[in-house]
């Protein structure tokens, strides 16, 4: 059994947050890894901006403002430069990076990385390529996110009605998608529906900062009800599984700043074909022509969406391929890869 310490000083969350409300990708990953390491028998202490200390699913949660231990077998600092040295005598220091790595060139990050030389963990090949090679570190390792078991055990199902779904940040191409929907997709499939599960609550303080911009896009979506667009509140993980399984296709433009895209990964694992563009990490999430389509222009995006909304044979081919090939890693698999960093 190893002594594992994890720390995050971003938005307010803990191990119970995602059970009752939506949780952002990096926060959900932090919780999932902590719980997976605890399940494997390690002593896990997680420090975040939570309100109080408690133990949940084998993980001891505590406010990051409290004193942290001096030692650990494995210390995982999540995102923030001020956290990198908080467990100074850890046997293995890890700095877990979730965003494109250009921000690591800031002096405060370089100083912390130079002093502590952690293993930098990126969440995908695209993400790894964004980390400057010259940065001081022990190593750069790619460990993709895992997927919760609820997303990894779906079975084949009949073709759903023509329902498309969007479950990501509304500032990541939703305005563009609404243009494509009303101009090119809905006229070809008048009975189709686009369900949008999105909102600032998922992103904590960052969501509040961009709430006005998100509201403008979501208000536009709400005004398009007569063209098949439904604006819905974001869902916690358990309810999201059901919503995704009712959808026929995931439609998502993506963003160059997106280094994993859990939204598309979850849909694919459940057998939902996806139509995306080649932005950011999306080529890692969708197998072009097999589990979905990576469209190079607006017309190709719309044509692929129409095809998957109307052609049962095409939908079934991609649905079964996604179920067979896109289960991804479990969080147990991810925990084992983090354990290997201690060797």
Secondary structure per residue as TSV (DSSP state, phi and psi in degrees):
chain	resnum	aa	ss	phi	psi
A	1	X	-	360.0	132.6
A	2	X	-	-102.6	155.5
A	3	X	E	-95.8	111.7
A	4	X	E	-113.4	130.2
A	5	X	E	-120.6	135.0
A	6	X	E	-127.8	148.0
A	7	X	E	-145.6	142.0
A	8	X	E	-144.7	132.9
A	9	X	-	-118.9	31.7
A	10	X	S	-93.3	-126.1
A	11	X	S	-68.1	164.0
A	12	X	S	-77.1	119.9
A	13	X	-	-164.1	164.8
A	14	X	-	-156.6	-169.0
A	15	X	T	-68.3	-13.3
A	16	X	T	-100.0	-11.2
A	17	X	H	-60.4	-49.9
A	18	X	H	-71.2	-8.3
A	19	X	H	-76.9	-22.7
A	20	X	H	-122.5	-9.9
A	21	X	S	-150.8	161.7
A	22	X	-	-64.2	152.3
A	23	X	-	-135.6	138.5
A	24	X	-	-63.5	162.6
A	25	X	H	-60.8	-46.7
A	26	X	H	-67.2	-37.3
A	27	X	H	-69.0	-43.8
A	28	X	H	-61.5	-37.6
A	29	X	H	-65.5	-41.9
A	30	X	H	-58.8	-49.3
A	31	X	H	-61.9	-45.4
A	32	X	H	-64.7	-40.4
A	33	X	H	-66.8	-43.6
A	34	X	H	-57.9	-45.7
A	35	X	H	-68.5	-36.7
A	36	X	H	-66.8	-40.1
A	37	X	H	-65.6	-38.6
A	38	X	H	-65.4	-40.7
A	39	X	H	-61.8	-27.6
A	40	X	T	-86.5	9.4
A	41	X	T	96.2	4.3
A	42	X	-	-84.0	153.6
A	43	X	E	-82.2	117.0
A	44	X	E	-120.0	124.3
A	45	X	E	-117.7	125.4
A	46	X	E	-117.7	124.6
A	47	X	E	-111.7	120.0
A	48	X	E	-139.5	-175.5
A	49	X	S	-81.9	41.0
A	50	X	-	-76.9	166.8
A	51	X	S	-82.5	-30.2
A	52	X	S	-154.0	167.3
A	53	X	-	-86.2	140.5
A	54	X	E	-167.3	169.2
A	55	X	E	-118.0	133.7
A	56	X	E	-145.5	125.1
A	57	X	T	52.8	41.1
A	58	X	T	81.6	-1.7
A	59	X	E	-105.4	129.2
A	60	X	E	-88.2	112.8
A	61	X	E	-97.5	142.2
A	62	X	E	-152.8	153.7
A	63	X	E	-62.4	136.7
A	64	X	T	-68.7	-14.7
A	65	X	T	-73.0	-16.3
A	66	X	S	-75.1	165.2
A	67	X	-	-63.9	137.6
A	68	X	-	-107.0	159.0
A	69	X	-	-65.1	154.7
A	70	X	S	-79.9	-26.8
A	71	X	-	-128.6	157.8
A	72	X	-	-169.0	157.1
A	73	X	S	-72.3	-37.4
A	74	X	E	-139.6	124.4
A	75	X	E	-119.2	124.0
A	76	X	E	-113.5	108.5
A	77	X	E	-91.3	125.3
A	78	X	E	-101.8	106.2
A	79	X	S	75.6	-48.7
A	80	X	-	-84.7	135.6
A	81	X	G	-66.0	-31.0
A	82	X	G	-69.3	-13.0
A	83	X	G	-91.1	-18.9
A	84	X	T	-56.6	-37.6
A	85	X	T	-104.7	15.9
A	86	X	S	-69.8	-19.9
A	87	X	S	-119.5	80.5
A	88	X	T	-63.0	-29.2
A	89	X	T	-104.8	22.7
A	90	X	-	-62.4	142.6
A	91	X	S	-67.3	-39.8
A	92	X	E	-130.6	121.2
A	93	X	E	-98.2	131.8
A	94	X	E	-124.0	135.7
A	95	X	E	-113.9	113.2
A	96	X	E	-94.0	116.8
A	97	X	-	-107.4	125.9
A	98	X	-	-110.4	-17.1
A	99	X	S	-110.8	168.8
A	100	X	-	-53.7	139.6
A	101	X	G	-81.7	4.9
A	102	X	G	-60.7	-31.8
A	103	X	G	-65.7	-17.8
A	104	X	G	-69.2	-10.6
A	105	X	G	-76.1	-9.7
A	106	X	S	-62.9	145.4
A	107	X	H	-57.1	-39.0
A	108	X	H	-65.5	-33.1
A	109	X	H	-72.8	-43.4
A	110	X	H	-59.9	-42.5
A	111	X	H	-60.5	-47.8
A	112	X	H	-65.8	-41.0
A	113	X	H	-66.8	-38.0
A	114	X	H	-63.6	-40.7
A	115	X	H	-72.2	-41.3
A	116	X	H	-103.5	-18.3
A	117	X	-	45.3	58.9
A	118	X	-	-76.6	166.5
A	119	X	E	-75.9	121.8
A	120	X	E	-89.6	123.0
A	121	X	E	-107.8	120.4
A	122	X	E	-103.3	158.4
A	123	X	S	-100.6	13.4
A	124	X	S	177.9	170.7
A	125	X	H	-65.1	-44.0
A	126	X	H	-59.9	-45.3
A	127	X	H	-60.7	-41.7
A	128	X	H	-62.5	-35.9
A	129	X	H	-69.7	-19.1
A	130	X	T	-84.5	-10.7
A	131	X	S	-82.6	119.7
A	132	X	-	-56.1	131.5
A	133	X	T	-66.5	-26.7
A	134	X	T	-80.0	-7.7
A	135	X	S	-61.5	138.3
A	136	X	-	-66.9	131.6
A	137	X	-	-171.5	162.2
A	138	X	S	-76.8	-40.1
A	139	X	E	-167.1	160.6
A	140	X	E	-113.0	120.9
A	141	X	E	-124.0	137.7
A	142	X	E	-99.2	120.2
A	143	X	-	-131.5	105.7
A	144	X	-	-64.4	160.5
A	145	X	-	-60.6	153.6
A	146	X	E	-90.1	173.9
A	147	X	E	-120.0	140.6
A	148	X	-	-60.6	147.8
A	149	X	G	-56.4	-30.2
A	150	X	G	-59.5	-25.0
A	151	X	G	-93.9	-9.3
A	152	X	S	-105.7	4.9
A	153	X	-	-131.5	27.8
A	154	X	-	-71.3	154.1
A	155	X	-	-116.4	167.8
A	156	X	-	-60.8	144.1
A	157	X	-	-140.1	161.1
A	158	X	-	-64.2	158.4
A	159	X	-	-61.6	125.6
A	160	X	-	-73.3	172.6
A	161	X	-	-61.7	170.7
A	162	X	S	-73.8	75.6
A	163	X	E	-115.1	122.3
A	164	X	E	-100.9	156.7
A	165	X	E	-137.3	148.0
A	166	X	E	-135.3	125.0
A	167	X	-	-132.2	29.7
A	168	X	S	-120.7	-167.8
A	169	X	-	-64.6	123.9
A	170	X	T	-62.5	-17.6
A	171	X	T	-83.7	-1.9
A	172	X	T	-100.2	64.3
A	173	X	T	89.8	7.4
A	174	X	H	-67.4	-39.4
A	175	X	H	-58.6	-44.5
A	176	X	H	-60.5	-44.4
A	177	X	H	-63.0	-37.9
A	178	X	H	-63.2	-38.9
A	179	X	H	-60.5	-47.6
A	180	X	H	-61.7	-40.0
A	181	X	I	-63.8	-51.4
A	182	X	I	-75.8	-27.7
A	183	X	I	-89.9	-35.5
A	184	X	I	-124.3	-27.8
A	185	X	I	-98.3	-56.5
A	186	X	T	-61.2	-36.6
A	187	X	T	-61.1	-29.0
A	188	X	T	-84.1	-25.1
A	189	X	S	-132.6	77.3
A	190	X	T	-59.6	-26.8
A	191	X	T	-90.0	2.5
A	192	X	-	-72.4	155.6
A	193	X	E	-130.2	137.8
A	194	X	E	-112.0	112.0
A	195	X	E	-99.5	124.8
A	196	X	E	-114.1	112.7
A	197	X	E	-106.3	98.0
A	198	X	-	-160.3	155.6
A	199	X	-	170.3	163.0
A	200	X	G	-68.6	-20.1
A	201	X	G	-59.8	-27.2
A	202	X	G	-64.2	-27.4
A	203	X	G	-108.4	13.6
A	204	X	H	57.3	-134.6
A	205	X	H	-62.2	-36.5
A	206	X	H	-63.5	-38.1
A	207	X	H	-65.7	-40.1
A	208	X	H	-62.5	-38.2
A	209	X	H	-61.6	-35.4
A	210	X	T	-107.9	16.1
A	211	X	H	-59.5	-40.1
A	212	X	H	-64.7	-43.4
A	213	X	H	-65.5	-41.8
A	214	X	H	-62.6	-41.6
A	215	X	H	-60.8	-37.9
A	216	X	H	-60.8	-44.2
A	217	X	H	-68.7	-43.7
A	218	X	H	-69.5	-33.4
A	219	X	H	-66.2	-37.4
A	220	X	H	-62.2	-42.8
A	221	X	H	-60.2	-43.9
A	222	X	H	-62.2	-30.5
A	223	X	T	-76.8	-7.2
A	224	X	T	-102.8	25.1
A	225	X	G	-58.5	-34.0
A	226	X	G	-73.0	-6.4
A	227	X	G	-113.6	24.4
A	228	X	T	86.8	9.0
A	229	X	E	-94.3	129.7
A	230	X	E	-121.1	118.5
A	231	X	E	-89.0	125.6
A	232	X	E	-131.3	158.0
A	233	X	-	-72.5	148.3
A	234	X	-	-62.0	153.5
A	235	X	-	-117.3	148.0
A	236	X	-	-67.2	164.2
A	237	X	H	-52.7	-46.2
A	238	X	H	-61.2	-44.3
A	239	X	H	-72.0	-29.3
A	240	X	H	-64.8	-36.0
A	241	X	H	-56.5	-47.9
A	242	X	H	-64.1	-42.3
A	243	X	H	-62.8	-41.7
A	244	X	H	-65.7	-38.4
A	245	X	H	-71.6	-14.2
A	246	X	T	-87.1	-9.4
A	247	X	-	-93.3	155.1
A	248	X	S	-98.8	-30.0
A	249	X	E	-154.1	142.5
A	250	X	E	-94.3	127.6
A	251	X	E	-113.4	124.2
A	252	X	-	-158.4	125.2
A	253	X	-	-74.8	-43.3
A	254	X	-	90.0	-173.1
A	255	X	-	-156.2	143.1
A	256	X	T	-63.4	-20.7
A	257	X	T	-87.4	0.9
A	258	X	-	-90.8	120.7
A	259	X	S	-102.2	-7.6
A	260	X	S	-141.6	-55.2
A	261	X	-	71.7	76.4
A	262	X	H	-62.1	-31.8
A	263	X	H	-58.7	-47.6
A	264	X	H	-72.6	-38.1
A	265	X	H	-60.5	-42.9
A	266	X	H	-65.3	-43.5
A	267	X	H	-61.8	-45.8
A	268	X	H	-62.0	-42.6
A	269	X	H	-61.1	-31.2
A	270	X	T	-84.7	2.2
A	271	X	T	86.9	19.6
A	272	X	-	-92.6	113.2
A	273	X	E	-58.3	150.2
A	274	X	E	-127.2	141.5
A	275	X	E	-113.2	119.6
A	276	X	E	-136.3	179.7
A	277	X	E	-114.2	169.7
A	278	X	S	-82.1	31.3
A	279	X	-	-82.4	143.9
A	280	X	T	54.6	-131.1
A	281	X	T	-89.3	1.7
A	282	X	H	-59.7	-33.8
A	283	X	H	-62.1	-17.5
A	284	X	H	-83.0	-19.6
A	285	X	H	-94.9	-25.8
A	286	X	-	-123.2	132.5
A	287	X	-	-90.4	106.5
A	288	X	B	-58.3	125.8
A	289	X	T	79.3	-4.2
A	290	X	T	-115.8	-55.9
A	291	X	T	-111.1	2.4
A	292	X	E	169.9	-163.1
A	293	X	E	-132.7	132.0
A	294	X	E	-100.8	101.9
A	295	X	E	-88.6	135.1
A	296	X	S	-90.2	-12.2
A	297	X	S	-152.5	172.9
A	298	X	H	-61.2	-42.3
A	299	X	H	-63.9	-42.2
A	300	X	H	-65.8	-37.8
A	301	X	H	-61.6	-50.4
A	302	X	H	-63.0	-43.1
A	303	X	H	-61.4	-41.9
A	304	X	H	-66.0	-41.0
A	305	X	H	-62.2	-45.9
A	306	X	H	-60.7	-43.6
A	307	X	H	-60.7	-45.6
A	308	X	H	-72.7	-26.3
A	309	X	H	-76.9	-19.7
A	310	X	H	-121.0	-25.0
A	311	X	-	-99.8	103.9
A	312	X	H	-63.8	-37.4
A	313	X	H	-66.0	-43.7
A	314	X	H	-64.3	-42.9
A	315	X	H	-60.7	-46.3
A	316	X	H	-63.6	-38.7
A	317	X	H	-61.0	-47.0
A	318	X	H	-74.6	-33.2
A	319	X	H	-60.5	-50.4
A	320	X	H	-68.1	-35.5
A	321	X	H	-65.6	-41.0
A	322	X	H	-63.7	-43.1
A	323	X	H	-61.0	-37.8
A	324	X	H	-79.3	-31.4
A	325	X	H	-116.2	-10.2
A	326	X	-	-118.5	27.0
A	327	X	-	-65.4	-28.9
A	328	X	-	72.1	-170.2
A	329	X	E	-83.7	147.6
A	330	X	E	-82.2	164.3
A	331	X	H	-69.2	-23.6
A	332	X	H	-63.7	-43.1
A	333	X	H	-58.7	-43.1
A	334	X	H	-65.8	-42.3
A	335	X	H	-58.9	-40.8
A	336	X	H	-62.9	-39.0
A	337	X	H	-67.3	-35.0
A	338	X	H	-69.1	-37.8
A	339	X	H	-59.1	-38.0
A	340	X	H	-62.4	-22.6
A	341	X	T	-67.1	-18.2
A	342	X	T	-81.6	-10.9
A	343	X	-	-79.0	360.0
